[in-house]
Amino acid sequence: MDALNTANLSAIGQRVAIPTYDRRSLTPGIVHFGVGGFHRAHQAMLLDRLMNDGKAFEWAICGVGVLPADKRMKQVMDTQDGLYTLVAKHADGKLEPRVIGSIIDYLYAPDDPESVIETMAALSTRIVSLTVTEGGYNFDHVTGEFNFDEPAVAHDLAADSTPKTTFGLITEALRRRLERDLPPFTVQSCDNIQGNGETARAMFKAFAERKAPQVAAWMETDVCFPNAMVDRITPVTTDADINQIRAQFAIDDAWPVVCEPFIQWVIEDNFNQGRPPYEDVGAQIVEDVEPYELMKLRLLNASHQALCYFGYLAGYRYAHEVAQDQLFADFILQYMVYEATPTLAPVPGIDLDNYRQSLIERFANPAIKDTLARLCAESSDRIPKWLLPVIREQLANDGPMESTAAVVASWARYAEGIDEAGAPIEIVDRIADELRALAANNRTQPTAFIANRKLFGDLVDNERFVSAYLWALGNLHQNGARATVSALTQQ
């Protein structure tokens, strides 16, 4: 058993793939906030591929942690010299391990904010990238406006404060570059948010307008915020994953990453200080990301919603169990083909037939063990963005939307908090109490759930949608999830 670090890398390389490049020759060109599983399975992995090809040595990563929970990552990264094991899990049980070496430093902002700021302010830093989740952008879920009342943000806005937040740290670094007559770095969001670059620009600019107006003006005119679409299923690392890597590969890695083999990254070519040649390792560099975003949101993300509530109610607990059930797989494909795809514009370079089929295969991968509970969480943020636009477009064009309406009904039934076997369901949502209260009226006032105009707008006024929703909800109550899906696929 070898502990994962630079000293043991050669020995580990006898068993698994390791960096073929000299890590001592790397220089940091990217500062990345949010060094979690997804970043390490995605951006950091692609940079490692480039470096193994003899490229991008000036684009190594300096990771940054801001939250208290990030302190453990700092400890792991320091102990392991920034190295970690990435294991792609194939559906046939094959494991594809590789040690990744593209992260060469990690800073924990609460311990040394000055080092974080100065690292970004240095001319060598040309990109500051982010995987901070949707919540990290600090916008109000109803209005979409920046939340100035968040305590850490309020602290950073105070005069002469030492920055605590991503907003404060990045704004101060840009202020110093402006003061020193240095060009700005690009701010690159890698989060799963539609228009993630536009969202990042809007939120950082809103903060800067109050903290440093000259920086806000610079963000508007000179700082690039490219949009991107990111995709790779990356479950949370478990003790079982750590133990499996120890047992099968004799590597003692305190925080490895597991992921599916599939990866996609579509990037708007909008960088003011250059970028790594990501296209050389499979990324798509495009002028307009939106067609790819809508494809992912309405096919992949919305299909997760199509399987998770029905599947959970029927007794399944993992996504692969649902996708391996032919009845549910047929329903998901029916939704994608007849309801979601007609709402999409052409997607350059993508065969949608192949993409849809690949989604079913990815969902059915038993090695990933993606839980339905995870997919069912935070539905009040997901359904309005992923599914309701499909319903609205299909209603406007007099197209089919019965499957999509049934997914909304399955969410309402799930929100009742009891599955079909009588077991309690834990509703994980920022408005969980409100959802449970609405769903409690499903049998006596069956339109109560969709009458919530904050979530559904005026859909409750549309007779065609209401009719489809009520049919599905009634069937769920009377006949159950499986029978409802069966009836939908026979229509």
N, C-alpha and C positions, 0 to 999 in steps of 0.2 A: 504493500500500500504506500503510495507516494502522495504527500501533501502537495497541492497544486501551488507552485511558485516557480520563479525563474530558475532556481538552483536545480529543481527536479524535472525541468521541462524535457531535457534530452531523454531521461529514463521513461517519462510518460509517452514520449514520441515513438517508443517501440511498440506501443499498444494502440494509440489513437493518433489522428492527424493533429499536428501542432503548427504554429506559425513557421513558415519557411524563410521568413525575412529576419533581419537583425533588428530587434526592437530598439536597440540603442541608437539606431539611425533615424528613428521617428521623431518628428517635432509636432507639437499640438497646433492645429489650425481650427479646431472645432471645440467650443465649450458647450457641453450638453447638460441641461437641467432635467432630472428625472431618470436616473439610471436604474430602471426596473427591468422586468423580464422582456417586455416588448421591445424596448430600445436595444437590448442586447441580442435579441433574436432577429433584429431588422437592420437598423442603420449601422450599428457597430459590427454586425456580421458581414454586411456588404463591404464596409471599409476593409475588414480583414481579408476578404476575397481579393479586393484590389491590391492590397499590400502583398499578398501571396503571388500576385501577378507582376510584382515589381513596380507598382504604381502607388500614388497618393501617400507617399511617405511624409509629406508636409501637412497631411490632414488627420493626424492622430487626434484622439479625443481626450479632453480633460473633463471628467464628470463632475457635476455639482449636485449636492443634496441640500435641501432647504428645510425640510420638515423633520421633526424629532425622530420619526421612524427611519429616516435616511442615515442615522448615525451608525446603524448596524452595517449598512452597505459600505460606509467609509471604512469600518473595521475590517470587513471581508476584503475589500479592494486593496487595502494597505497590506494585509497579511499575504494575499495572493499575487501581489505585484500587478494588480489590474487584470490578471488572467481569470478566465472562467470557462467551464465546459458547456457547450451548446449541443443538445441532443435532439435531432430531428427524429420523430417517431412515425414510422410508416404503418399503414393499415395492416400489413402482413406480419407485424411484430418486429420487423427489422429496426434496429437502432443505428443511427448515423451520428457518431460523436465527433466533435472537433473542439480543440482548445482555441479560443479567440484572444487575440493580442492587441487589438486596435485601441484599447483604453490604456493610457499610460500614466494617468494621474487622476486623483479624486479629491475634491475639496468639500469640506462640510461647512457651509456658510455660517451657521450660528457660532462656530468656533473661531472663524477667521474671515469675516465678510470682506475685509480689505484685500486679502489675497484673491478672492473671487472677482472683485471689481477690477483690480489691476490686471488680472489675467485676461479679462475681456477687453480692457482698455488697451492692451498691447497690440501693436500693429500686426503681429503674427496671427492673431485671432481674426478669422475672416467670416466665420459662421457661428452664431449662437443658436442652438437647436433645443427643442422642447418636446418632452413627452410627460406632461403634467396632468393628464386627464382633462375631461371637460370642466370639472370643478376648479381646476387650476387657473382658468381664465376669468374667474370671479365675476361672471355676469348674472344678472337676475333672470331666472328661467321664464318669467312672464313677460317682462319688458325688453329683455335683451341688453339692458343698460349695465354699465360697470357699477359694482357695489362698493361705494365709497365708505360704507358703514362697517365693513369687515374690520375687526380690531387691528390685525397686523397691517392692513393697508392704511388705516387711520394713523397708526404709529409712524409708518414710513412717510406719510404726507406732512408730518410735523416738521417744523424748521429744525435744521441741524441734527436730525435723527440719523442713527446708523441703520442702513436698510436691513430689513428682515425678509422681505418678500422677493419673489422673482421680479416683480414690477419695479421695486425699488432698486434692486441690484443692477438690473439691465439698464434702467434709465440713468443711473449714476455713471455706469461705464460709458454709455453713449455721450453723456454730458462731458466727461473727461476727454473723450476722443474729439468732440467738437471743440473743446477749449484748446486742445493740443494741435488742432488743424490736421487731424488724422481722418481718413475716410471711415464711414460707419461700417460695422459688420452687418451681414444679413441675419435677420431673425427668422428661423425656419421652424414652423410648427410641424411636428410629426404625429399629432394627435388625431384620433378618429372623430373629427368634427367636420361637417360640411363647410367648405370655405374656410378652412382652418387658418390660412394665412391672413385672410381678410378679418377674421375674428381676432387673431393676435394683434394685428395693426390697430383695430378699433379699441381694444382693451388697453394696450400699452399706451396708445395716444391719449385715451381718456385720463389715465393716471398721470402721464407726463404733462398734460395741460394744466394740472394743478400743482405739480411738483417742479417742473422745469419747462416752461412754455417754449423756450428756444429748442429744446429737444423734441417736443411735440411737433413743431414746425418742420424740423429735420426729418422726423418720421414720415411726414406727409410728402416730402419732396425727394428725399435721398435714401432713406432706409428701405431695403427690399424685404417684403414679407411674402415669399412664394407660397401658393396653395399646393397641397399634395393630397393624394389618396393613398392610404396605407392599409395593408391587409396581410396578416399572418396570425392564425389562431395560436395563442401562447398562454397556456394555463398557468395558474399560480404554482410555483415550485413546492412540492410536498416532501415530507420526510422520506416517503417511499421512493421518490425520484433520487434523492441524495443517496439513499442506501443502495439503490439499483446501480448507480454509477460507481459506488465503492465496490460492490460485489462483482460487476461485470467487467469493469475497466481498471480496477485497483487505483482509483483516483479519489483522494480525499478533498472534495470541493465543497466548501461551506454554503455556496449559493449558486448551483448550476442553473441552467435554463433549459426547459423542454419546449418543443414547438412542433407544429405540423411541417411536412416538407414544403408545402406551397408557400410562396411569398410573392407579393406584388407591391410595387411602389411607383406611383405615377407622380411626376414632379413638374411643376410649372418652371420653365427656364427663366428665372427672375432672380439673379444673384449679382450684387454689385461688386463683389470682391472675389469672383471666381467660385468654383465648386469642384468637388471630386468628380471624376468621370464615371458617375454611377451607371450610365448607360452601358458601360463595358461589362458590367456584371448583372445585367438584366433589368434595371430600372428603365421606365419609359419617361423620356424628357419631352414635354409637350407644351404647346402654347396655352391650351385651355383644359383644365382638369375637370371641369364640371360634368361632362358626359360620363367620365369614369366614376366620379363620386356618386352620381345618381344611380349608376349601374350597381355599385356596391351597396348603397343604402337600400335600394328597392328590391334587389335580388338577394344578396347575402344577408344583410342586417334584418330586413323585414322577414325573410324566410326563417331566420332564427325565431322571430316572434310567432310565425305561423306554426312552428313545431313545438315551442316550449310550453305554452299554456295547455294546449290539447294533450300533449304528451304527458305533462305532469298530472293532469286530472285523470288520465287513463292509467296512471300507476308507474310510468317510467320516471327515472331520475337522471339519466344522462342523455345527451344529444344523440350519441351514436345509437342508442337503443331505439330511439324514435325513427331515425333516418334509415335504420336497417329493417324497419317494419314497412313492407311494401305499400300498405294502405296509406300510411302517413307520407312516405316518399312520393307517392302519386299525387297526394294533395298538395304538397309543397311545389312539385313541378307544375301542377295545374295552375296554382297561384302565379308562379313565375312566368309561364308561357302566355296565359290568356289575360292576366290582369296587370302585372307589373311591367312586362316588356313593352306593351303598346304605349306606355307613358314615357319611354326612353327615346332620346335622340340617338342617331348613329354613334357608335363608340369606335373610333378609329383603331384598327389593329386588333380588335377583339371579335372572335367568333362567339356570338351569344349562345348558340346551341351548345357548343363545347363548354362555355363558361357555366351555364346552368347545370349541365351534367356533372361538371367538376365540383360544384357546390354540394350536390347530393353525396358524392364520393367523399368529400372532405368532412361533411357532417357525420358520415357513417364510420369514420376512422375510430376504432375502439381504443387505440393507444392514447388518444388525446384526453379522454375522460372529461369532456367539457360538461359541467353540471347544468341541468335545466334551471336550478335555483339561480345560478349566475345569469342565465339568459332572461329569466323572468324578472330580475331585479330592475329597479329604476324605470319601470314601464312608462310612467307619466312623462319622462323625458324622451323615450324612444318612440312610442307609438305615434305621437303627433308629428314627428320628423320623418319617420320611415314609412308608415302605413297610410296615414290619413291623406297625404298628397296623392297617393295612388287612387284612393276612393274619390277624391274631388275631381281628378282628371277624368276618370272613367265616367263619373256622373255627368260631367260637362260634355263628354263625347258620346253619351248614351252607350257606353261599353259595359262589359260585365264587371261586377265588383262584389259578387256574392261571397266568394272565398275570403276576400279581404274584410268584409263586414263580419263574417263568421269569426275571424281572428280577433276582432274587437270584442265580440261576444264572449269568446273564450277567455279573454283578459278579465272581463266583467265577472264571469263565473269564477275564475281563479281568485279574484279579489274578495270573494265571499269568505275565503280563509279556511275552507274545508274541502278536501279532495273527495273523490267518489267512493273511497273506502272509509270515509269518516275521519280521516287523519287530519290534524291541523296543518295549515300552510302558513309559514312565516312570510308576511308581505314585506319585502324590502323596497322601500320607496320613500322619497323625501316627503310625500304627502300620504303616507300609508294609512293614517287614521281617517283621513277624508275619503280615501278610496274604499276602505272597509265600510264606512258609514253609508256611502252611496250603494255599494253592492248588497248591503243588508236588505235593500228594498227591491232587489231584482225580481222577486216572485210577486210582490204586491203592486209595485210600480215599475214595470219592466223597462221603461225609458229613463229611469232616474239616473243611471250611470252615464248615459250619453247626453243627458241634459246639462252636464257640467260644461258650460260654454268656454271656460278657461282652457279646457283640454280639447273640446270637440268643435268649438265655434258654432256655426249654424247648422251642422249636419243633422241635428235633431229635428230641424224643420223640413228636411228632405224626405218625402214619403217613401221613395224607392229605397234609400239607405235604411230608414227605420224598419221597413217591412223585412228586408234581408236580415237585419240585426235581430229583430224579434223572433224570426223563424229559427235562427241559429241558437239564440239564448233559450227559447222554449225547448228545442231538441236536446240541448245540453242538460236541462233540468229533467226532462222526461226520459230520455234514452241514453244519455251519457256521451262522452267525448268520442269514443270509437264509432258509435252508430251515427253520430252527427257528421264526422269526417267521411264515413262511408256514403251517407246520403249526398254529401256535397260532391264527391267524386263521380257519382252516377248521374248528376244533373246534366 
